């Protein structure tokens, strides 16, 4: 049929399988990155205290 733009029914399942596999790989990469141990500083000196966010003045 001329002008047909969709894939035949037999090929759509492989397209979905590839999309699902890509989603699983992307999710695994994000979970791995989120659980990665952050790098530690080589200098063990403590950092100065950070302001508590209170605004002074009036």
C-alpha distance (Angstrom), angle and dihedral (degrees) to the residues before:
residue distance angle dihedral
X1 . . .
X2 3.81 . .
X3 3.77 117.1 .
X4 3.78 94.9 27.2
X5 3.81 109.6 145.1
X6 3.80 103.5 175.1
X7 3.78 123.7 87.0
X8 3.80 120.0 -110.1
X9 3.79 115.3 -93.2
X10 3.79 92.9 -104.8
X11 3.80 94.3 61.6
X12 3.79 99.7 44.5
X13 3.80 92.6 75.8
X14 3.81 91.8 59.2
X15 3.80 89.3 49.9
X16 3.80 90.2 53.5
X17 3.80 91.2 45.4
X18 3.81 91.1 53.8
X19 3.80 91.2 47.5
X20 3.79 91.1 49.3
X21 3.81 91.6 48.6
X22 3.81 90.7 50.0
X23 3.81 90.5 49.8
X24 3.80 91.5 50.4
X25 3.81 91.9 49.3
X26 3.81 91.7 47.7
X27 3.80 91.6 48.9
X28 3.79 91.8 48.9
X29 3.81 90.5 50.0
X30 3.81 91.8 50.7
X31 3.81 93.0 47.6
X32 3.80 90.8 48.2
X33 3.80 91.5 49.6
X34 3.81 92.1 47.6
X35 3.80 92.0 51.5
X36 3.80 95.8 45.2
X37 3.78 114.9 120.9
X38 3.80 110.5 -110.8
X39 3.79 117.0 -120.2
X40 3.79 115.6 -97.3
X41 3.78 122.9 -131.3
X42 3.78 115.6 -108.4
X43 3.81 91.1 -140.5
X44 3.82 109.5 72.2
X45 3.82 94.1 -161.6
X46 3.80 113.4 124.0
X47 3.77 118.1 -110.8
X48 3.80 121.2 -119.7
X49 3.79 116.9 -90.5
X50 3.78 115.8 -87.7
X51 3.80 121.3 -130.9
X52 3.78 114.5 -99.2
X53 3.78 90.9 -128.8
X54 3.79 96.8 -103.5
X55 3.77 114.7 145.8
X56 3.79 117.9 -139.8
X57 3.74 126.4 -158.4
X58 3.65 135.7 58.3
